[in-house]
Amino acid sequence: KQFEVMYFGDIGEWEQEISEKFGRQVLDKLFQGRENEIRMNMIYYPELNEFRDKTTLQAVMQYYKF
């Protein structure tokens, strides 16, 4: 199942790590919402996001490891 993940850390560093480990094309697939080869562990906490009378579950990522 897919769900939205928020990350408030250094996104440039995160993108660079993914590009170096998996390749830029895989990162592009991720941003396009396509199936990709990225596998990682992450520590997150769940949060309800309320926007325009719609409530969705999202994960707020705190730490990650590839």
Disulfide bonds with the S-S distance in Angstrom:
none
